[in-house]
Amino acid sequence: MKIQHATLSDVPKIMEIINDAKIYLASLGIDQWQNGYPNAEQIENDINNAESYVVLDDTSTIIATTMFTTRKEPTYKIIKGNWLINENEQYGVIHRLATGKNYRKNGIAQVVFEHFHEYLQQQNIESLKIDTHEENLGMQTLVKKLGYEYCGIIYTSYGDKRLAFEKVISLNSN
C-alpha cells in the first residue's frame, strides 16, 4: 500500500468511496455524513490545501481516502472535556477517512493512522486528534485499539455532536 496526496483527477474515485461510505453508515443507522457532507467541493478544497490523501493498493488503485492536516481545527477550540495536549500546541487532525467497500475490515484505516503517526513523529508534533459520530462504533473501536483516549464532546461547524479523541505521539510508538 502507498499513501500519497490526492489530485483533482482523483475526485471522482474519492467521491465514489465517500458515497459508498455514506450508504454503509446509513445501513448501520448512523446519520453521520447524511447531510450532503462531505461533497466534491470539500474534497477539492482539501486537495487545493494539500490535505487530501489517497491510499493505493499494489495495482495503484485508490482504495481509501482521508484528509490530514496540522492546521488547527476551529471546532476543537471548544470541548466539553479536556484535550490531552494544550490546544495552543501544534497537532495533527484526521477527517473524512473512508475505505472502499471492497476493502473494509482489511486494516487499511489502521495503516493510515500509523502513517500519520510516523509523519507527526518526524515533525516533532506530539499529538493527533480525531472526532467521530457517537454511533460510529467501528471508528471508536479502532482509535481505542490504537491508544487514543476519549477527551470529550465537540460540535461540528454545522452543530452536530461528535466524540473527540486524541493520542499523544511519543518518539517510540505508532
C-alpha positions as CSV (number, residue, x, y, z in Angstrom):
1,M,0.0,0.0,0.0
2,K,1.0,3.5,-0.7
3,I,-0.3,6.8,0.7
4,Q,0.0,9.9,-1.3
5,H,-1.5,13.4,-1.9
6,A,-4.7,13.3,-3.9
7,T,-5.0,15.2,-7.2
8,L,-8.1,16.8,-8.7
9,S,-8.3,13.9,-11.2
10,D,-8.8,11.6,-8.1
11,V,-12.0,13.4,-7.1
12,P,-14.4,11.0,-8.9
13,K,-12.9,7.9,-7.2
14,I,-12.7,9.7,-3.9
15,M,-16.4,10.6,-4.1
16,E,-17.3,7.1,-5.1
17,I,-15.6,5.8,-1.9
18,I,-17.2,8.5,0.2
19,N,-20.7,7.9,-1.3
20,D,-20.3,4.2,-0.6
21,A,-19.3,5.1,3.0
22,K,-22.4,7.2,3.3
23,I,-24.6,4.3,2.2
24,Y,-22.7,2.0,4.6
25,L,-23.2,4.4,7.6
26,A,-26.9,4.8,6.7
27,S,-27.3,1.0,6.6
28,L,-26.0,0.9,10.2
29,G,-28.5,3.5,11.3
30,I,-25.7,6.1,11.7
31,D,-26.7,9.6,10.5
32,Q,-23.0,10.7,10.0
33,W,-22.4,12.1,6.5
34,Q,-26.1,12.0,5.7
35,N,-26.4,15.8,5.2
36,G,-24.5,16.3,1.9
37,Y,-21.1,16.4,3.7
38,P,-18.5,15.6,2.6
39,N,-19.0,16.7,-1.0
40,A,-16.8,17.1,-4.1
41,E,-16.3,20.8,-3.3
42,Q,-14.9,19.9,0.2
43,I,-12.6,17.3,-1.3
44,E,-11.4,19.8,-4.0
45,N,-10.7,22.3,-1.2
46,D,-8.7,19.6,0.7
47,I,-6.7,18.9,-2.5
48,N,-6.0,22.6,-3.1
49,N,-4.8,22.8,0.5
50,A,-2.6,19.7,0.0
51,E,-4.6,18.0,2.8
52,S,-6.3,15.2,0.8
53,Y,-4.7,11.8,0.6
54,V,-5.5,8.6,-1.2
55,V,-4.4,5.0,-0.3
56,L,-3.3,3.0,-3.3
57,D,-3.1,-0.8,-3.5
58,D,-0.3,-2.7,-5.3
59,T,-2.0,-2.1,-8.6
60,S,-2.2,1.7,-8.0
61,T,-6.0,1.5,-7.5
62,I,-7.4,4.0,-5.0
63,I,-8.8,2.0,-2.1
64,A,-9.2,4.7,0.6
65,T,-9.2,8.4,1.2
66,T,-8.6,10.8,4.1
67,M,-7.9,14.4,5.0
68,F,-5.0,15.1,7.2
69,T,-3.7,18.4,8.4
70,T,-1.5,20.0,11.0
71,R,-3.6,23.2,10.9
72,K,-5.7,23.9,14.0
73,E,-9.2,22.6,13.8
74,P,-11.6,25.5,14.7
75,T,-14.2,23.2,16.1
76,Y,-11.7,21.8,18.5
77,K,-11.3,25.1,20.4
78,I,-14.4,24.4,22.5
79,I,-14.6,20.9,24.0
80,K,-16.8,19.6,26.7
81,G,-14.0,17.8,28.4
82,N,-10.2,18.2,28.1
83,W,-7.7,17.6,25.3
84,L,-4.5,15.8,26.4
85,I,-2.3,18.4,24.8
86,N,-2.9,22.1,25.1
87,E,-5.0,23.4,22.3
88,N,-2.3,26.1,21.7
89,E,0.3,23.4,20.7
90,Q,0.5,22.1,17.2
91,Y,-1.3,18.8,16.5
92,G,-2.4,16.6,13.6
93,V,-6.0,16.0,12.6
94,I,-7.6,13.3,10.5
95,H,-11.0,13.9,8.9
96,R,-13.1,12.2,6.2
97,L,-11.4,8.8,6.4
98,A,-13.2,6.3,4.2
99,T,-12.3,2.9,2.8
100,G,-13.6,1.4,-0.5
101,K,-16.5,-1.0,0.1
102,N,-14.4,-4.0,-1.2
103,Y,-11.6,-3.2,1.2
104,R,-13.3,-2.7,4.5
105,K,-12.1,-4.7,7.5
106,N,-8.6,-5.1,6.0
107,G,-6.7,-2.9,8.4
108,I,-6.4,0.0,5.9
109,A,-7.6,2.6,8.3
110,Q,-5.0,1.4,10.9
111,V,-2.3,1.8,8.2
112,V,-3.5,5.4,7.6
113,F,-3.3,6.3,11.2
114,E,0.2,4.7,11.6
115,H,1.4,6.6,8.5
116,F,0.4,9.9,10.0
117,H,1.7,9.0,13.5
118,E,5.1,8.5,11.9
119,Y,4.8,11.7,10.0
120,L,4.0,13.6,13.2
121,Q,6.9,12.0,15.0
122,Q,9.2,13.2,12.2
123,Q,7.8,16.7,12.5
124,N,8.1,16.6,16.4
125,I,4.4,17.1,16.7
126,E,3.2,15.3,19.7
127,S,-0.5,14.5,19.1
128,L,-3.2,13.5,16.7
129,K,-6.8,14.4,17.2
130,I,-9.9,13.0,15.6
131,D,-13.6,13.2,16.2
132,T,-16.3,10.8,15.2
133,H,-20.1,10.2,15.5
134,E,-21.2,8.8,18.8
135,E,-22.8,5.8,17.0
136,N,-19.7,5.1,14.7
137,L,-18.5,2.2,16.9
138,G,-16.2,1.0,14.2
139,M,-14.1,4.2,14.3
140,Q,-14.3,4.3,18.1
141,T,-13.1,0.7,18.4
142,L,-10.2,1.5,16.0
143,V,-8.9,4.6,17.8
144,K,-9.1,3.0,21.2
145,K,-7.2,0.0,19.8
146,L,-4.5,2.4,18.6
147,G,-4.2,4.0,22.0
148,Y,-6.4,7.1,21.6
149,E,-8.1,8.5,24.7
150,Y,-11.6,9.9,24.8
151,C,-11.3,13.6,25.6
152,G,-14.9,14.8,25.4
153,I,-17.5,16.3,23.1
154,I,-17.1,18.8,20.3
155,Y,-19.6,20.2,17.9
156,T,-19.1,20.5,14.2
157,S,-19.4,23.8,12.3
158,Y,-22.9,22.7,11.4
159,G,-23.8,21.9,15.0
160,D,-23.5,18.1,15.1
161,K,-22.2,16.4,18.3
162,R,-19.0,14.4,17.9
163,L,-16.9,12.4,20.3
164,A,-13.3,13.7,20.4
165,F,-10.2,11.5,20.8
166,E,-6.5,12.2,21.0
167,K,-3.3,10.3,21.0
168,V,0.0,11.6,22.3
169,I,2.6,10.5,19.8
170,S,5.9,9.6,21.5
171,L,9.2,9.0,19.8
172,N,9.0,5.3,20.1
173,S,5.3,4.5,19.3
174,N,2.9,4.3,16.5
